[in-house]
């Protein structure tokens, strides 16, 4: 695992179940033990524990502060009047200053939708994007994560109804890409 991420600047992990926080702290320490990373260490930020019941997950982000600056983070408040609790796990929004890249002010919105609520949660991401555009005056926004946006969770017909599937959004991973590790399906859950 470490060898796959050592050359990355920003890494976002989803579905982290680590109540004590020790596993992610250990991962950070292990990452920073390598020769390269001792000179070029990662820092970590994480969302709060998210979920509606006893099962809780976190979004965890590792980043290199000598290459990007975490300008801000925001736990989305899922409390819109008339539409409270749209997300099982509210998006954790990260804003980075990236001085050496074309996009110098970048917002990442990691999300893990609940499979049974994929249609509603994906549609609600439009509201999250609009909220962030107003809050941070930024259009350089990337939504990423486990969308569960295929197969039995989301048909192509239902996907057409989702606001983030409009022409104003670019999907970087096409519907025909298998993002699963399973040999039993070829779904595009992750985007």
MARNU-96148 format. One record per residue: x, y, z of N, C-alpha, C, O, CB in turn; residue in three letters. Coordinates in steps of 0.05 Angstrom, whole numbers, plus 5000, padded with zeros to 4 digits. Glycine has a CB too. Layout:
# MARNU-96148
SITE   n_c1   n_c2   n_c3   ca_c1   ca_c2   ca_c3   c_c1   c_c2   c_c3   o_c1   o_c2   o_c3   cb_c1   cb_c2   cb_c3     r
SITE      X      Y      Z       X       Y       Z      X      Y      Z      X      Y      Z       X       Y       Z   ALA
...
# end
This chain:
# MARNU-96148
SITE   n_c1   n_c2   n_c3   ca_c1   ca_c2   ca_c3   c_c1   c_c2   c_c3   o_c1   o_c2   o_c3   cb_c1   cb_c2   cb_c3     r
SITE   5017   4976   5000    5000    5000    5000   5017   5025   5000   5013   5043   4984    4981    5000    5024   UNK
SITE   5037   5026   5018    5054    5050    5019   5068   5056   4993   5069   5079   4985    5075    5047    5041   UNK
SITE   5077   5035   4979    5091    5040    4953   5072   5052   4932   5082   5066   4914    5103    5015    4943   UNK
SITE   5046   5048   4934    5027    5059    4915   5021   5088   4920   5011   5101   4902    5002    5043    4916   UNK
SITE   5026   5098   4944    5018    5125    4949   5041   5144   4955   5037   5168   4959    4999    5126    4972   UNK
SITE   5065   5134   4956    5088    5151    4964   5093   5174   4945   5105   5194   4954    5113    5134    4964   UNK
SITE   5085   5173   4920    5090    5195    4902   5066   5214   4898   5067   5231   4881    5098    5184    4875   UNK
SITE   5045   5210   4914    5021    5227    4912   5024   5252   4929   5037   5251   4950    4996    5211    4920   UNK
SITE   5011   5273   4921    5011    5298    4936   4987   5299   4955   4990   5307   4978    5011    5322    4917   UNK
SITE   4964   5291   4945    4940    5290    4962   4927   5263   4959   4924   5252   4936    4919    5313    4953   UNK
SITE   4920   5251   4981    4907    5224    4982   4882   5226   4999   4883   5236   5021    4927    5202    4993   UNK
SITE   4860   5218   4988    4835    5218    5003   4826   5189   5007   4823   5174   4987    4813    5235    4989   UNK
SITE   4821   5181   5032    4811    5155    5038   4782   5157   5047   4774   5175   5061    4828    5141    5060   UNK
SITE   4765   5139   5037    4737    5138    5044   4732   5112   5061   4748   5094   5062    4719    5138    5019   UNK
SITE   4709   5112   5073    4700    5088    5088   4719   5080   5109   4723   5056   5115    4695    5065    5068   UNK
SITE   4732   5099   5122    4751    5093    5144   4735   5088   5169   4721   5106   5179    4771    5116    5147   UNK
SITE   4737   5064   5180    4725    5057    5205   4747   5054   5225   4760   5033   5226    4707    5031    5203   UNK
SITE   4752   5074   5241    4775    5075    5260   4767   5093   5283   4776   5116   5286    4801    5086    5245   UNK
SITE   4750   5082   5300    4738    5098    5322   4759   5112   5339   4755   5135   5347    4722    5079    5340   UNK
SITE   4781   5099   5345    4802    5111    5362   4819   5131   5347   4832   5148   5359    4819    5090    5374   UNK
SITE   4821   5128   5321    4838    5145    5305   4867   5135   5304   4884   5147   5291    4838    5173    5316   UNK
SITE   4872   5113   5318    4900    5103    5319   4910   5091   5293   4933   5094   5286    4901    5081    5341   UNK
SITE   4892   5078   5278    4901    5066    5253   4910   5087   5233   4931   5083   5220    4878    5049    5240   UNK
SITE   4896   5109   5231    4904    5130    5212   4929   5144   5221   4945   5153   5205    4881    5150    5208   UNK
SITE   4932   5147   5247    4956    5159    5258   4980   5141   5253   5002   5151   5247    4953    5165    5289   UNK
SITE   4976   5115   5256    4997    5096    5250   5004   5096   5221   5028   5095   5214    4988    5067    5259   UNK
SITE   4984   5098   5203    4989    5099    5175   5006   5124   5168   5025   5123   5153    4963    5099    5159   UNK
SITE   4999   5146   5180    5014    5171    5176   5043   5168   5184   5061   5175   5170    5001    5195    5191   UNK
SITE   5047   5156   5208    5074    5152    5218   5090   5133   5199   5113   5138   5193    5074    5140    5246   UNK
SITE   5077   5112   5190    5090    5092    5172   5097   5105   5145   5119   5101   5135    5073    5068    5168   UNK
SITE   5079   5121   5135    5084    5135    5110   5108   5153   5112   5125   5154   5094    5060    5152    5101   UNK
SITE   5110   5167   5134    5132    5187    5138   5158   5174   5147   5177   5189   5151    5123    5207    5158   UNK
SITE   5159   5148   5149    5184    5135    5157   5203   5130   5133   5227   5127   5137    5178    5108    5170   UNK
SITE   5192   5130   5109    5209    5125    5086   5229   5148   5082   5223   5171   5090    5192    5120    5060   UNK
SITE   5251   5143   5069    5271    5164    5064   5259   5188   5050   5264   5211   5059    5294    5153    5048   UNK
SITE   5244   5183   5029    5233    5205    5014   5214   5222   5031   5214   5246   5031    5218    5195    4989   UNK
SITE   5197   5208   5046    5176    5221    5061   5186   5235   5087   5173   5253   5097    5154    5202    5068   UNK
SITE   5209   5226   5097    5221    5240    5120   5228   5269   5112   5225   5287   5128    5246    5225    5131   UNK
SITE   5237   5272   5087    5245    5298    5077   5221   5313   5065   5222   5337   5062    5267    5295    5055   UNK
SITE   5199   5298   5060    5176    5308    5045   5151   5297   5058   5136   5283   5045    5179    5300    5014   UNK
SITE   5147   5302   5084    5126    5287    5100   5097   5295   5093   5091   5317   5083    5131    5292    5129   UNK
SITE   5080   5276   5099    5051    5281    5097   5040   5292   5123   5052   5288   5145    5037    5254    5090   UNK
SITE   5018   5306   5121    5002    5314    5144   4975   5301   5139   4969   5291   5117    5000    5345    5147   UNK
SITE   4958   5301   5160    4932    5288    5158   4910   5306   5169   4915   5321   5188    4933    5261    5174   UNK
SITE   4887   5305   5156    4863    5317    5167   4841   5297   5162   4842   5280   5144    4857    5345    5153   UNK
SITE   4820   5299   5179    4798    5279    5177   4772   5292   5185   4771   5311   5200    4804    5255    5195   UNK
SITE   4751   5281   5174    4724    5289    5182   4718   5278   5209   4733   5262   5220    4703    5280    5161   UNK
SITE   4696   5286   5220    4686    5273    5244   4675   5246   5237   4672   5240   5213    4664    5291    5259   UNK
SITE   4668   5230   5256    4655    5204    5251   4627   5210   5240   4612   5225   5251    4654    5186    5277   UNK
SITE   4621   5197   5217    4596    5203    5203   4579   5178   5200   4589   5157   5195    4601    5215    5176   UNK
SITE   4553   5181   5204    4534    5159    5200   4510   5164   5217   4510   5179   5237    4547    5132    5207   UNK
SITE   4488   5150   5210    4463    5155    5224   4459   5137   5248   4442   5143   5265    4440    5150    5204   UNK
SITE   4473   5115   5250    4469    5097    5272   4496   5090   5285   4514   5107   5285    4455    5071    5262   UNK
SITE   4499   5066   5295    4525    5060    5309   4548   5056   5289   4571   5058   5297    4521    5035    5325   UNK
SITE   4542   5049   5264    4563    5047    5244   4572   5074   5235   4556   5089   5224    4553    5029    5220   UNK
SITE   4597   5081   5239    4608    5107    5232   4632   5104   5213   4648   5086   5216    4615    5123    5257   UNK
SITE   4634   5123   5195    4657    5124    5177   4669   5152   5178   4657   5171   5188    4649    5117    5148   UNK
SITE   4694   5154   5168    4707    5180    5165   4718   5183   5137   4723   5163   5123    4729    5184    5186   UNK
SITE   4722   5208   5129    4738    5214    5106   4765   5223   5117   4766   5240   5136    4725    5237    5087   UNK
SITE   4787   5213   5107    4814    5220    5116   4830   5229   5093   4829   5217   5071    4827    5196    5131   UNK
SITE   4844   5251   5096    4861    5262    5075   4889   5265   5085   4895   5277   5106    4850    5290    5066   UNK
SITE   4908   5254   5069    4937    5258    5073   4946   5277   5051   4938   5274   5028    4953    5231    5073   UNK
SITE   4963   5296   5058    4973    5315    5038   5001   5324   5046   5009   5322   5069    4954    5339    5036   UNK
SITE   5015   5334   5026    5042    5343    5030   5042   5374   5033   5038   5388   5013    5061    5335    5006   UNK
SITE   5046   5384   5057    5044    5413    5061   5066   5430   5048   5064   5454   5046    5045    5419    5090   UNK
SITE   5087   5416   5038    5108    5431    5024   5100   5435   4994   5113   5449   4980    5135    5417    5025   UNK
SITE   5078   5422   4986    5069    5424    4958   5041   5437   4956   5036   5452   4937    5068    5397    4945   UNK
SITE   5024   5432   4976    4998    5444    4977   4992   5454   5005   5003   5443   5024    4976    5424    4967   UNK
SITE   4975   5473   5007    4967    5483    5033   4937   5478   5037   4921   5485   5020    4973    5514    5036   UNK
SITE   4930   5465   5059    4902    5462    5065   4892   5489   5076   4897   5496   5099    4898    5439    5086   UNK
SITE   4878   5503   5059    4868    5530    5066   4844   5528   5085   4840   5545   5102    4861    5545    5041   UNK
SITE   4827   5508   5080    4803    5506    5096   4791   5478   5093   4797   5464   5074    4782    5528    5088   UNK
SITE   4774   5471   5112    4758    5447    5109   4731   5453   5121   4728   5471   5138    4772    5422    5124   UNK
SITE   4711   5438   5112    4684    5444    5120   4668   5418   5121   4667   5403   5100    4671    5464    5101   UNK
SITE   4656   5412   5143    4638    5389    5145   4610   5399   5136   4599   5416   5150    4637    5376    5173   UNK
SITE   4600   5389   5114    4575    5399    5103   4552   5396   5124   4549   5374   5136    4567    5384    5077   UNK
SITE   4538   5417   5128    4515    5417    5147   4491   5407   5131   4480   5421   5114    4509    5445    5159   UNK
SITE   4482   5383   5137    4460    5371    5122   4433   5379   5135   4419   5362   5146    4463    5340    5121   UNK
SITE   4427   5404   5133    4403    5414    5148   4386   5434   5131   4375   5453   5142    4412    5427    5173   UNK
SITE   4385   5430   5105    4369    5448    5089   4340   5445   5096   4330   5422   5100    4373    5442    5058   UNK
SITE   4326   5467   5099    4298    5466    5107   4282   5449   5088   4283   5452   5064    4286    5494    5108   UNK
SITE   4266   5430   5099    4250    5412    5082   4265   5389   5071   4253   5372   5058    4238    5428    5060   UNK
SITE   4291   5388   5074    4307    5366    5063   4330   5359   5082   4353   5355   5073    4318    5375    5035   UNK
SITE   4324   5357   5107    4344    5351    5127   4353   5322   5124   4338   5305   5115    4334    5356    5155   UNK
SITE   4378   5317   5131    4389    5290    5131   4388   5276   5104   4379   5253   5103    4375    5273    5152   UNK
SITE   4396   5290   5083    4396    5278    5057   4419   5258   5054   4417   5239   5038    4399    5299    5035   UNK
SITE   4441   5262   5069    4464    5245    5067   4467   5226   5091   4464   5235   5114    4489    5262    5064   UNK
SITE   4473   5201   5086    4480    5183    5108   4507   5191   5120   4511   5189   5144    4480    5153    5098   UNK
SITE   4525   5200   5102    4552    5209    5111   4557   5235   5096   4563   5235   5072    4574    5187    5104   UNK
SITE   4554   5257   5110    4556    5283    5097   4584   5287   5085   4604   5279   5096    4550    5305    5118   UNK
SITE   4585   5301   5062    4611    5306    5050   4629   5323   5068   4620   5341   5082    4607    5320    5023   UNK
SITE   4655   5317   5066    4675    5332    5081   4691   5347   5059   4704   5335   5042    4695    5313    5098   UNK
SITE   4690   5373   5060    4700    5390    5038   4727   5401   5045   4731   5411   5067    4680    5413    5031   UNK
SITE   4746   5399   5026    4774    5407    5031   4781   5428   5010   4775   5425   4986    4793    5383    5029   UNK
SITE   4794   5449   5019    4803    5470    5000   4833   5472   5002   4845   5477   5023    4789    5498    5007   UNK
SITE   4846   5469   4979    4875    5469    4977   4885   5492   4960   4874   5498   4940    4886    5443    4967   UNK
SITE   4907   5504   4969    4922    5523    4953   4944   5506   4940   4960   5493   4954    4934    5547    4970   UNK
SITE   4945   5506   4913    4964    5489    4898   4981   5507   4881   4975   5510   4857    4948    5468    4880   UNK
SITE   5002   5519   4892    5016    5540    4878   5032   5531   4853   5038   5548   4836    5035    5553    4896   UNK
SITE   5037   5506   4850    5053    5497    4827   5037   5483   4805   5048   5471   4787    5075    5478    4836   UNK
SITE   5010   5485   4807    4993    5472    4787   4976   5493   4772   4975   5516   4781    4974    5451    4801   UNK
SITE   4964   5485   4751    4947    5503    4735   4924   5513   4752   4918   5536   4753    4937    5489    4709   UNK
SITE   4911   5494   4766    4889    5501    4784   4901   5506   4811   4909   5488   4825    4867    5478    4785   UNK
SITE   4902   5531   4819    4917    5538    4843   4899   5539   4868   4909   5538   4891    4930    5565    4840   UNK
SITE   4873   5541   4864    4854    5540    4886   4834   5518   4881   4815   5521   4865    4839    5569    4890   UNK
SITE   4838   5495   4894    4823    5471    4888   4807   5462   4911   4816   5461   4934    4842    5448    4879   UNK
SITE   4781   5455   4906    4763    5444    4926   4757   5415   4919   4750   5409   4897    4737    5461    4928   UNK
SITE   4761   5398   4939    4754    5370    4937   4730   5364   4954   4729   5372   4978    4778    5351    4944   UNK
SITE   4711   5349   4943    4687    5341    4959   4686   5310   4958   4673   5299   4940    4661    5353    4947   UNK
SITE   4698   5297   4977    4696    5268    4979   4669   5260   4990   4658   5273   5007    4718    5256    4996   UNK
SITE   4658   5238   4978    4631    5229    4987   4630   5199   4984   4641   5187   4965    4609    5243    4972   UNK
SITE   4616   5186   5002    4609    5157    5000   4579   5155   5004   4569   5157   5026    4625    5140    5022   UNK
SITE   4565   5151   4981    4536    5150    4983   4527   5123   4994   4540   5103   4990    4524    5155    4955   UNK
SITE   4504   5124   5007    4492    5099    5017   4479   5087   4992   4463   5100   4979    4471    5105    5040   UNK
SITE   4485   5061   4986    4475    5049    4962   4445   5052   4957   4436   5058   4935    4482    5020    4961   UNK
SITE   4429   5048   4978    4400    5050    4976   4391   5079   4970   4368   5083   4961    4387    5039    5001   UNK
SITE   4407   5099   4977    4399    5127    4974   4416   5141   4953   4417   5166   4952    4402    5141    5000   UNK
SITE   4429   5126   4935    4448    5138    4916   4435   5160   4899   4447   5181   4896    4458    5116    4898   UNK
SITE   4411   5155   4889    4398    5175    4871   4395   5202   4886   4402   5223   4876    4371    5165    4862   UNK
SITE   4384   5201   4910    4379    5225    4925   4405   5239   4933   4408   5263   4930    4363    5219    4951   UNK
SITE   4424   5223   4943    4450    5235    4952   4465   5247   4929   4477   5269   4933    4466    5213    4966   UNK
SITE   4466   5234   4907    4481    5245    4884   4467   5271   4874   4481   5290   4868    4482    5225    4861   UNK
SITE   4441   5271   4874    4427    5296    4866   4433   5318   4886   4436   5342   4878    4397    5291    4864   UNK
SITE   4434   5312   4911    4439    5332    4932   4467   5344   4930   4472   5366   4941    4435    5320    4960   UNK
SITE   4485   5330   4918    4512    5340    4915   4513   5367   4900   4530   5383   4903    4530    5320    4900   UNK
SITE   4493   5371   4882    4490    5397    4869   4487   5419   4889   4499   5440   4886    4466    5396    4849   UNK
SITE   4471   5415   4910    4467    5435    4931   4493   5439   4946   4499   5462   4954    4445    5426    4950   UNK
SITE   4508   5418   4951    4534    5421    4964   4553   5438   4948   4566   5457   4958    4547    5393    4969   UNK
SITE   4554   5433   4922    4571    5449    4904   4563   5478   4904   4580   5496   4906    4570    5438    4875   UNK
SITE   4537   5483   4903    4527    5511    4903   4534   5525   4929   4541   5548   4930    4497    5512    4898   UNK
SITE   4531   5510   4951    4538    5521    4978   4568   5529   4979   4574   5550   4989    4532    5500    5000   UNK
SITE   4585   5512   4968    4614    5517    4969   4621   5540   4950   4638   5557   4956    4630    5492    4961   UNK
SITE   4608   5541   4927    4612    5564    4908   4607   5590   4922   4622   5610   4919    4595    5561    4883   UNK
SITE   4585   5591   4937    4578    5616    4951   4597   5621   4974   4606   5644   4978    4549    5615    4962   UNK
SITE   4603   5600   4989    4620    5603    5013   4648   5611   5007   4660   5629   5020    4620    5577    5029   UNK
SITE   4660   5598   4986    4689    5603    4981   4694   5617   4954   4717   5621   4947    4703    5577    4981   UNK
SITE   4673   5624   4940    4676    5638    4914   4695   5624   4896   4714   5635   4885    4686    5667    4918   UNK
SITE   4690   5598   4891    4708    5581    4877   4692   5562   4858   4672   5550   4867    4726    5565    4896   UNK
SITE   4701   5559   4833    4688    5541    4815   4706   5517   4809   4698   5499   4794    4682    5555    4789   UNK
SITE   4730   5516   4820    4748    5493    4816   4742   5471   4837   4756   5468   4856    4778    5502    4818   UNK
SITE   4720   5457   4831    4709    5438    4851   4709   5410   4838   4700   5406   4816    4681    5446    4860   UNK
SITE   4720   5391   4853    4719    5363    4844   4705   5346   4865   4713   5345   4888    4748    5352    4839   UNK
SITE   4684   5332   4856    4670    5313    4873   4682   5286   4867   4686   5279   4844    4638    5313    4868   UNK
SITE   4689   5271   4888    4702    5245    4884   4693   5226   4905   4685   5234   4927    4732    5248    4884   UNK
SITE   4695   5200   4899    4690    5180    4919   4674   5157   4909   4674   5151   4885    4674    5193    4941   UNK
SITE   4661   5143   4928    4645    5120    4922   4617   5129   4918   4602   5132   4938    4648    5098    4945   UNK
SITE   4609   5133   4893    4583    5143    4887   4561   5121   4886   4537   5127   4888    4583    5158    4861   UNK
SITE   4570   5096   4884    4551    5074    4880   4533   5081   4856   4509   5076   4857    4534    5068    4905   UNK
SITE   4544   5092   4835    4529    5104    4813   4527   5085   4789   4534   5092   4766    4542    5130    4804   UNK
SITE   4519   5060   4794    4516    5041    4772   4502   5016   4783   4494   5015   4806    4545    5033    4761   UNK
SITE   4498   4998   4764    4486    4972    4772   4459   4975   4784   4443   4991   4776    4504    4957    4791   UNK
SITE   4454   4959   4804    4427    4958    4817   4421   4983   4833   4398   4988   4840    4425    4934    4835   UNK
SITE   4442   4999   4839    4438    5024    4855   4429   5048   4838   4415   5065   4848    4463    5030    4869   UNK
SITE   4437   5048   4813    4430    5071    4796   4430   5064   4767   4451   5058   4755    4451    5094    4801   UNK
SITE   4406   5064   4755    4403    5058    4726   4412   5082   4710   4412   5105   4720    4374    5049    4719   UNK
SITE   4417   5078   4685    4425    5100    4667   4401   5120   4665   4405   5144   4663    4432    5090    4639   UNK
SITE   4377   5110   4664    4353    5127    4663   4350   5145   4687   4345   5169   4685    4327    5110    4659   UNK
SITE   4354   5133   4711    4353    5149    4736   4376   5169   4737   4373   5191   4748    4353    5131    4760   UNK
SITE   4399   5161   4727    4423    5178    4728   4418   5204   4713   4427   5225   4721    4447    5164    4717   UNK
SITE   4402   5203   4691    4396    5226    4675   4381   5248   4691   4381   5271   4683    4380    5218    4651   UNK
SITE   4368   5240   4713    4352    5259    4729   4369   5274   4750   4359   5293   4762    4330    5244    4742   UNK
SITE   4393   5265   4753    4410    5277    4774   4422   5303   4765   4433   5304   4742    4432    5257    4783   UNK
SITE   4421   5323   4781    4431    5350    4773   4461   5350   4767   4469   5366   4750    4424    5370    4794   UNK
SITE   4476   5334   4781    4505    5334    4775   4512   5318   4750   4535   5316   4742    4521    5323    4799   UNK
SITE   4491   5308   4736    4496    5295    4710   4489   5314   4687   4486   5305   4664    4479    5270    4708   UNK
SITE   4485   5339   4693    4479    5359    4673   4504   5367   4658   4526   5361   4668    4465    5384    4685   UNK
SITE   4502   5381   4635    4526    5389    4620   4545   5408   4636   4568   5411   4628    4517    5403    4595   UNK
SITE   4535   5420   4657    4553    5438    4672   4573   5423   4690   4590   5435   4703    4537    5457    4689   UNK
SITE   4571   5397   4691    4589    5380    4706   4604   5361   4687   4592   5350   4668    4574    5363    4728   UNK
SITE   4630   5358   4691    4646    5339    4675   4651   5314   4692   4662   5316   4714    4673    5352    4665   UNK
SITE   4645   5291   4681    4650    5266    4694   4676   5255   4682   4677   5249   4659    4626    5245    4691   UNK
SITE   4696   5252   4699    4723    5243    4689   4724   5213   4684   4741   5204   4669    4744    5251    4709   UNK
SITE   4707   5198   4698    4707    5169    4694   4681   5162   4681   4659   5166   4692    4710    5154    4721   UNK
SITE   4682   5150   4657    4659    5144    4641   4644   5119   4653   4655   5104   4669    4667    5138    4612   UNK
SITE   4619   5116   4644    4602    5095    4654   4612   5067   4647   4604   5047   4660    4575    5098    4644   UNK
SITE   4629   5064   4627    4638    5038    4618   4664   5029   4632   4675   5008   4625    4642    5038    4589   UNK
SITE   4673   5044   4652    4698    5037    4666   4690   5021   4691   4674   5030   4707    4714    5063    4674   UNK
SITE   4702   4998   4694    4698    4981    4718   4716   4991   4741   4740   4989   4739    4704    4951    4712   UNK
SITE   4704   5002   4761    4720    5012    4784   4718   4994   4808   4726   5001   4830    4710    5040    4792   UNK
SITE   4708   4970   4804    4706    4951    4826   4730   4932   4826   4744   4929   4806    4680    4935    4825   UNK
SITE   4735   4919   4849    4755    4899    4851   4744   4871   4846   4758   4851   4846    4769    4900    4879   UNK
SITE   4718   4870   4843    4704    4845    4840   4706   4834   4811   4705   4849   4792    4674    4848    4847   UNK
SITE   4708   4808   4809    4706    4795    4783   4678   4788   4775   4672   4778   4753    4723    4769    4783   UNK
SITE   4659   4793   4793    4631    4786    4789   4614   4808   4777   4591   4803   4770    4619    4778    4815   UNK
SITE   4625   4832   4774    4610    4853    4760   4630   4873   4748   4654   4871   4752    4592    4868    4780   UNK
SITE   4620   4891   4732    4637    4911    4719   4625   4939   4723   4623   4954   4704    4641    4905    4689   UNK
SITE   4617   4945   4748    4603    4970    4754   4623   4993   4757   4646   4990   4764    4587    4967    4778   UNK
SITE   4612   5017   4753    4627    5041    4756   4617   5055   4781   4602   5075   4780    4624    5060    4731   UNK
SITE   4624   5045   4805    4615    5057    4830   4632   5082   4837   4621   5102   4846    4616    5037    4852   UNK
SITE   4657   5080   4833    4676    5101    4842   4680   5121   4819   4683   5113   4796    4703    5089    4852   UNK
SITE   4681   5146   4827    4684    5167    4806   4706   5187   4815   4712   5206   4800    4658    5182    4802   UNK
# end
